[in-house]
Amino acid sequence: MPLHILNENLWFPPIEDALEDGLLAMGGDLSTQRLLLAYKSGIFPWYEENVPLWWSPSPRFVLFPEKLKISHSMKQLLHKDYFQFKQNQNFKGVIDNCKSIERRGQDGTWITPEMKAAYVNLHEKGYAISGETYLNNELVGGLYGIKLGNIFFGESMFAKESNASKYAFINMVQWLQSEGVQLIDCQVYTPHLESLGAEMISRQLFKYYLRTEI
């Protein structure tokens, strides 16, 4: 299947057209309308050489909130007052830190100024949210993503202190579950998230959740 090239028209090809590595299309823009359509369709952007690349890997790495795994040591940390968890207090700070942290074997440069501006815009419109870990009032860990209906699409996370990202993630998952979220999209496999309970599901099952929970 050839790679789809997008233009200014607001559309995406069927996610079944994605290449083996998950790459589906390139081009288009990072408008709010296109990004929301992408997430609702099971697609997410990475940026390369000033051109959006649109991905939809199969199988999909997800976390069901009720399957969250919390180690004994993390349970102890959660019950201490060492870290503090907050939401949406410093969304830009979370993105800036994620930009400088290695992710999926990359150096973080995929979070370009255009990507940051697009997600800050989504945050200002209430779609993008952040979970943040603080130590002595300093931001030391966190994550951000998109919440649509009962699905949270995780984008990136960072830690400057040991366990700071896990602390934010666990607290965020517990809050999302209390808000009725049924599925957390982790996009692609990482051992870090697998240790917290994430698992692979089929494209067919992922599409079912997109249809029924957004």
N, C-alpha and C positions, 0 to 999 in steps of 0.2 A: 504494500500500500504506500503510495507516494506521500510525502509530507505536505500537509495542507498549508497554504499561504493565505493569511487573513488580510483583509483590507479594512476600509472604514465602516463597512456594513457590520451590523451587530449580529453575529452568528458564530457557532462552533460546529465542526463536524461531529458525527457520532463518536463516542469515546472508543468504540470497538475498532476504529481506524488507527488507533495509536500503534506506533512501532513497538517492537519487543521491549525496548528500554523504557517505554511509556511516553515518549515524545509524540505529540499529536499534531501540533501546528506551530507556526511562527508568524509574527507580525501582529497587526492590529494595534491596540492601544491599551492603556491602563485606566480607562475611565471607570467610574463607579458602576455604571450599567454593565460594562463588559466583565468586570471582576465579579460582580454578583451573579451574572449569568454563568460564568465559568464555575464558580463554587457550586451553584445549584445543579450544574451538569456533571460534577465530579472531576473538574479540571482545575489545576492551579498553575500560576506562573513562576518561572525562574527567568532571570534576565541575563542576557549575554550580548556583549558588543552593541548595546543600545537597541536591541531588538527583543521584544517579549517572546519567550519560548513557553509553550503551553503543554502541560503534561497530565497524563492520566494513567498511571501504572496499574498493572494487574499481575498478581493479586495486590490488594490494598492493605496497608498496615494501619490498624485501627485499635482503639481501646474502648471496650464496653465499660462504662463507669463502675458498674457493680463488680467487675473483675479486677479492679485496681489492687495491686499487690503492694503492701507496705511492710518493709522489713522491720525486724525488732528494733534495730538501731534507729531507723527513721521514726518509729512510733515513740521512742524515747525522746528524740529531738523535737517531735511535734508537741510533746507535752511540756517542754521547757520554754522559757521565755528568751531563748538565745536569739532567734530570728523573729521578725514580725512580718505578717503577710498583709498586703494591701492590694486593691484593684484600681486600675485606671487613674492612679495618682501621677504617673510619669510615663505615659505611653511612648513619647518621643525618646525618652531615656532608654527604655527597653529596646526599641528598634536600634538606636545608636550602638548599644552594647552588643546586640546580636550581630550587627554588621562587622564587628571586630573579632567575633568568636568563630572558630572553625566549625563548619557544618557540612555534613555529607562529603567530607574530603575536600571541601573548597575553603577559600580564605575569607569568605563573607562578602566578597565584592559583588555578588549577585544582588545585594541590597543597595542598589544605586540610589542617587538622589531622586530619580523618578519613581522608583519603587517606594521609597520612604514617603514621598509626598502623597502617593496614591493611598497608602495604608493609613497615614495620618488623616487624610480626607475621609476614609471609611470609618475611622475612629470618631471623628467629629460628627459623623452622621449616625453613630450608634451601632455600627456593624462590627467594627474591630475593637477588641478588648484586650486588656493586659492583666496579668497576675504578677505581683512583684514581691520579692524578698528583701527585707531591710535588716541591716545590722548597725545598731547605733545611729539610726536615721540615714544611713547610706545605702543606696540601691546596690545590692550585691548579687542579685539573681532575678530571673523572671522569664516570662514567655508572653507571646501575643498570638492572636488568631482571630478568626471570623466566626461569629455566632449567628446562624440562620435557623430559625425554628428550634428544633430539638437536636441539632447537630452543631458541634464545635469543630472548626477546621484549624488545627494547630499549624502555625507557620514557622516559628523559630523560638529558641530559648538560649539562655546564657547563664553562666555562673562565674563569679569572681571569688567565691568562697566555697569550700567543700560542702556539697549537699544543698547549696542554695537554689539550684534549679529544680532539684527534686522536691524541695520544700515548697516552692511556688507551684510546681506541677500538681503535687498531691492536694494542696489546698484548693487549687483551681478546679481540679476534677471533682472534689467533694462539693464545692459550691455549684458547679455546673449540674451535677446530679440532683442537687436540691432544687434546681430550677427546671428540672424535667428533661435535661439533655440525655438522649439515648445512645449517642455514638460520638466518639472523638476521633477525627481523622488525623492520623499521624503521618500520612502520605507514604513514606518509604521506610524500610526497616532500619532500626538502630538497636544495638544491644542495650543501650541505656533505657530505651522505652520498653523493650521486651522485658527487662527486669522489673518494670512497673506494671506488667500485665498486658501489654499490647500484643496483638496477634494478627496474622494474615487472614483476610477473607476474600472470597471470590468477587470479581467485578459484578456478577449478577446480584449477589447479596448486597453489595455496596449500593448499587442502583436502586434496589428495593428500599433501602433506608432513605436515599435521596427523594424517592417518590412519596414516601409515607411520613417523613419527619420534618420536611421543610414546608 
